[in-house]
Amino acid sequence: MPHILTLVAPRGALDPALVARCRAALDTLGAAPGTSEREAADIPFTGQADQAVAAARAALGGAAVDAIANPVAGRRKRLLIADMDSTIVTTETLDEIAAHAGLKEPIAAITRRSMNGELDFRAALIERVALLRGLDAAALEATWSGTRMMPGAAELVATMRAHGAVCCLASGGFTFFTGRVAERLGFQHHVSNTLLIEDGVLTGGVAEPVFDRNAKLETLVRLARENRLALAETLAVGDGANDLDMIGAAGLGVAYHAKPVVAAAARARVDHGDLTALLFAQGYRRGEFVSG
């Protein structure tokens, strides 16, 4: 099956010499397509995708350039499933809530271990939320006021929706935030966990069932089925261990600035670029991007 290797660098930073070096390292097909404002280039190739990516990374020699391989057929995906914390937004919202209780560092330490697959996600979530018992629910609104969207998030969702894709936010975080992020960016669906609140304070509990790693995969499969799509037509992106199953099942599964265990396991990863790298990987060019 013909494939395309996409190189993506920060805007204006893709050196044509690096593109030529990668082409020389691969069994290429056809002429080299043009770059997009020196930030993205496509290289058609033959052979195995994982071997091509490894060869390209070796040729890049540590340059801040991402290399993503995709089959030519079905390159533009019709369903996006995205993690929220540290993927669509720049922070871990639970850690930021914890700051209002003076517990950011101990809770963030548990978050890091959970996201790197060292702790069971469900148990780690319950443990962290329990520490917030009695916190005024106003901390959620204060956390939201400081939450920022990841660079490229708005363009990713708006461009894919403009081309007919279904977009879903699937988060191990909380509905308080996923609902607001979905509304701001235009996700048609959002699924996550619900913090329990009574009399204006957090109870220290989370509603069952916990939306965990398996639930993210189930969401991907369910939405693909409901929209009559093959999994090959889907894109999943995330940074933590609870994203691994959906990343592995999607046609294009991307580890985004991910924890080491996730970056090592994913077939595709973005280490340097912003979320528009996912658009370049699907064959979109800067002139086709839709502003969010």
PLY file of the C-alpha trace (Angstrom):
ply
format ascii 1.0
element vertex 292
property float x
property float y
property float z
element edge 291
property int vertex1
property int vertex2
end_header
0.00 0.00 0.00
1.44 3.44 -0.95
2.30 5.66 2.01
3.24 9.28 2.57
5.72 10.51 5.15
4.83 14.00 6.37
7.53 16.20 7.89
6.30 19.04 10.09
8.35 21.77 11.74
7.53 25.07 13.46
6.34 27.55 10.85
9.16 28.71 8.59
11.70 26.34 10.15
11.60 23.35 7.78
14.96 23.36 6.04
14.70 22.05 2.43
18.05 20.33 3.00
16.44 18.22 5.74
13.62 17.27 3.39
16.15 16.21 0.76
18.07 14.20 3.37
14.90 12.33 4.35
14.01 11.64 0.74
17.46 10.17 0.21
16.95 7.86 3.20
13.66 6.43 1.88
12.52 4.41 -1.11
10.58 7.33 -2.55
7.81 7.41 -5.12
7.46 10.21 -7.64
8.55 13.81 -7.47
8.89 15.68 -4.18
5.73 17.71 -3.45
6.23 21.31 -2.43
6.43 22.44 1.16
3.84 24.52 2.98
5.58 27.79 3.90
8.66 25.82 4.97
6.69 24.05 7.70
5.45 20.80 6.11
6.43 18.46 3.29
5.08 15.17 1.99
7.34 12.34 0.81
5.63 9.38 -0.91
7.47 6.13 -0.20
7.37 2.37 -0.54
8.05 -0.14 2.20
7.02 -0.40 5.84
5.77 2.73 7.60
7.61 2.12 10.86
10.88 1.56 9.04
10.39 4.74 7.00
9.72 6.81 10.12
12.82 5.38 11.82
14.93 6.14 8.75
13.57 9.69 8.56
14.24 10.37 12.23
17.78 9.12 11.82
18.24 11.39 8.80
16.86 14.36 10.72
19.61 13.92 13.28
17.69 15.36 16.21
16.25 18.36 14.37
12.96 19.69 15.77
10.91 18.10 13.00
8.08 15.58 13.40
7.77 12.65 10.98
4.39 10.93 10.54
3.61 8.14 8.09
0.13 7.50 6.69
-1.40 5.35 3.96
-2.33 7.45 0.94
-5.82 5.92 0.84
-8.19 7.44 3.38
-5.65 9.95 4.54
-8.22 12.52 5.65
-10.04 11.14 8.68
-13.75 11.44 9.33
-13.80 11.03 13.10
-11.58 12.78 15.67
-11.37 11.53 19.25
-9.20 13.81 21.40
-8.03 13.74 24.97
-8.44 17.06 26.79
-5.83 17.66 29.51
-2.34 18.43 28.14
-3.71 17.74 24.65
-6.57 20.09 23.74
-5.89 22.33 26.76
-2.42 23.18 27.99
-2.85 22.07 31.61
-4.01 19.16 33.76
-7.25 20.62 35.09
-7.40 18.36 38.16
-3.93 19.54 39.20
-5.06 23.14 38.77
-8.17 22.54 40.92
-5.86 21.06 43.55
-3.86 24.30 43.63
-6.89 25.98 45.23
-6.68 23.45 48.07
-2.92 23.88 48.47
-2.42 20.35 47.13
-1.13 20.88 43.61
2.28 19.24 44.02
1.15 15.98 45.73
-1.79 15.57 43.35
0.31 16.45 40.29
2.82 13.78 41.34
0.06 11.16 41.29
-1.15 12.51 37.92
2.31 12.15 36.38
2.63 8.54 37.52
-0.88 7.69 36.32
-0.35 9.30 32.90
2.91 7.37 32.47
1.15 4.08 33.21
2.73 3.53 36.61
-0.61 3.62 38.47
-4.08 2.32 37.67
-6.02 5.25 36.23
-9.29 4.59 38.07
-7.63 4.16 41.46
-5.43 7.22 40.94
-8.42 9.37 39.96
-10.42 8.32 43.00
-7.42 8.94 45.27
-6.82 12.43 43.91
-10.47 13.49 44.02
-10.81 12.23 47.60
-8.09 14.67 48.65
-10.30 17.55 47.47
-13.17 16.78 49.83
-14.66 19.99 51.24
-13.15 22.29 48.58
-15.50 25.09 47.55
-16.91 24.38 44.08
-15.98 27.96 43.13
-12.49 26.53 42.57
-13.79 24.93 39.37
-14.80 28.26 37.87
-11.51 29.81 38.97
-9.64 26.94 37.31
-11.64 27.36 34.11
-10.81 31.07 33.96
-7.11 30.14 33.80
-7.48 27.28 31.30
-5.96 27.89 27.87
-6.47 26.04 24.61
-3.50 24.24 23.09
-2.02 26.02 20.03
-3.63 24.57 16.92
-6.62 23.08 18.75
-9.16 25.49 17.27
-7.84 25.00 13.73
-7.79 21.21 14.11
-11.44 20.97 15.13
-12.75 23.68 12.81
-10.91 22.34 9.75
-11.95 18.74 10.29
-15.57 19.75 10.92
-15.56 21.92 7.79
-14.63 18.80 5.84
-17.39 16.69 7.36
-15.63 15.01 10.28
-17.26 14.23 13.62
-15.25 15.53 16.59
-15.43 14.19 20.14
-13.60 15.20 23.32
-12.94 12.07 25.41
-11.35 12.90 28.75
-10.48 11.29 32.04
-11.12 14.78 33.43
-14.45 16.32 34.26
-17.65 17.37 32.50
-17.39 20.84 34.05
-14.44 21.46 31.73
-15.17 19.21 28.73
-18.54 20.87 28.21
-16.95 24.31 28.13
-14.07 23.24 25.89
-16.47 21.47 23.52
-18.61 24.60 23.27
-15.64 26.89 22.70
-13.95 24.75 20.02
-16.95 23.12 18.34
-16.67 19.48 19.37
-20.04 17.84 18.69
-19.59 15.37 21.55
-17.83 15.27 24.90
-17.55 12.44 27.42
-15.71 12.50 30.76
-16.16 12.11 34.50
-18.48 13.98 36.84
-17.30 15.47 40.11
-19.83 15.08 42.93
-20.85 18.35 44.57
-23.20 18.91 47.51
-24.12 22.23 49.07
-21.53 24.02 46.96
-18.54 21.91 47.98
-16.78 18.87 46.50
-17.72 15.65 48.27
-14.43 13.99 47.40
-16.21 11.57 45.10
-16.64 11.00 41.39
-19.74 9.57 39.74
-19.67 5.97 38.56
-18.86 4.52 36.17
-15.43 6.15 35.92
-14.59 7.20 32.36
-11.26 5.39 31.97
-8.90 3.97 29.38
-11.34 1.31 28.21
-14.17 3.83 28.03
-12.13 5.97 25.65
-11.66 3.00 23.35
-15.37 2.15 23.61
-16.21 5.75 22.66
-14.03 5.54 19.56
-15.60 2.25 18.49
-19.15 3.41 19.26
-18.89 6.69 17.35
-17.26 4.96 14.39
-20.11 2.46 14.30
-22.81 5.13 14.72
-21.33 7.13 11.84
-20.78 4.02 9.70
-17.03 4.48 9.61
-14.22 1.96 9.61
-11.62 2.44 12.33
-9.17 3.21 9.52
-11.16 6.43 8.98
-10.56 7.67 12.55
-7.98 9.84 14.29
-7.23 9.64 18.02
-4.82 11.90 19.90
-3.67 12.03 23.50
-0.69 12.20 25.81
-1.31 9.77 28.68
-1.39 6.03 29.31
-5.19 6.08 29.47
-5.15 7.16 25.80
-3.10 4.21 24.57
-5.97 1.89 23.64
-7.81 4.45 21.53
-4.53 5.60 19.95
-3.70 2.00 19.07
-7.12 1.30 17.55
-7.50 4.44 15.43
-6.49 4.61 11.81
-4.18 7.46 12.76
-3.28 7.33 16.45
-1.05 10.16 17.63
0.88 10.61 20.87
0.97 14.37 21.35
3.90 15.72 23.43
3.28 12.51 25.29
4.53 10.74 28.38
7.44 8.37 27.59
5.38 5.16 27.75
2.88 6.62 25.29
5.44 8.05 22.88
7.21 4.70 22.80
4.05 2.73 22.01
2.27 4.97 19.50
2.72 4.48 15.76
2.74 8.25 15.24
3.83 11.04 17.54
4.15 14.81 17.58
7.03 15.92 19.76
7.74 19.39 18.39
4.77 20.89 16.54
1.38 22.08 17.69
-1.94 20.41 16.91
-1.95 21.65 13.31
0.61 18.89 12.72
-2.39 16.52 12.70
-3.86 18.49 9.81
-0.63 18.41 7.83
-0.45 14.65 8.44
-3.88 14.33 6.80
-2.77 16.25 3.73
-4.22 19.67 4.58
-2.13 22.70 3.78
-2.02 26.01 5.64
-4.30 27.70 3.09
-7.02 25.12 3.82
-7.04 25.62 7.58
-10.22 27.00 9.09
-9.86 29.35 12.04
-11.70 28.30 15.15
0 1
1 2
2 3
3 4
4 5
5 6
6 7
7 8
8 9
9 10
10 11
11 12
12 13
13 14
14 15
15 16
16 17
17 18
18 19
19 20
20 21
21 22
22 23
23 24
24 25
25 26
26 27
27 28
28 29
29 30
30 31
31 32
32 33
33 34
34 35
35 36
36 37
37 38
38 39
39 40
40 41
41 42
42 43
43 44
44 45
45 46
46 47
47 48
48 49
49 50
50 51
51 52
52 53
53 54
54 55
55 56
56 57
57 58
58 59
59 60
60 61
61 62
62 63
63 64
64 65
65 66
66 67
67 68
68 69
69 70
70 71
71 72
72 73
73 74
74 75
75 76
76 77
77 78
78 79
79 80
80 81
81 82
82 83
83 84
84 85
85 86
86 87
87 88
88 89
89 90
90 91
91 92
92 93
93 94
94 95
95 96
96 97
97 98
98 99
99 100
100 101
101 102
102 103
103 104
104 105
105 106
106 107
107 108
108 109
109 110
110 111
111 112
112 113
113 114
114 115
115 116
116 117
117 118
118 119
119 120
120 121
121 122
122 123
123 124
124 125
125 126
126 127
127 128
128 129
129 130
130 131
131 132
132 133
133 134
134 135
135 136
136 137
137 138
138 139
139 140
140 141
141 142
142 143
143 144
144 145
145 146
146 147
147 148
148 149
149 150
150 151
151 152
152 153
153 154
154 155
155 156
156 157
157 158
158 159
159 160
160 161
161 162
162 163
163 164
164 165
165 166
166 167
167 168
168 169
169 170
170 171
171 172
172 173
173 174
174 175
175 176
176 177
177 178
178 179
179 180
180 181
181 182
182 183
183 184
184 185
185 186
186 187
187 188
188 189
189 190
190 191
191 192
192 193
193 194
194 195
195 196
196 197
197 198
198 199
199 200
200 201
201 202
202 203
203 204
204 205
205 206
206 207
207 208
208 209
209 210
210 211
211 212
212 213
213 214
214 215
215 216
216 217
217 218
218 219
219 220
220 221
221 222
222 223
223 224
224 225
225 226
226 227
227 228
228 229
229 230
230 231
231 232
232 233
233 234
234 235
235 236
236 237
237 238
238 239
239 240
240 241
241 242
242 243
243 244
244 245
245 246
246 247
247 248
248 249
249 250
250 251
251 252
252 253
253 254
254 255
255 256
256 257
257 258
258 259
259 260
260 261
261 262
262 263
263 264
264 265
265 266
266 267
267 268
268 269
269 270
270 271
271 272
272 273
273 274
274 275
275 276
276 277
277 278
278 279
279 280
280 281
281 282
282 283
283 284
284 285
285 286
286 287
287 288
288 289
289 290
290 291
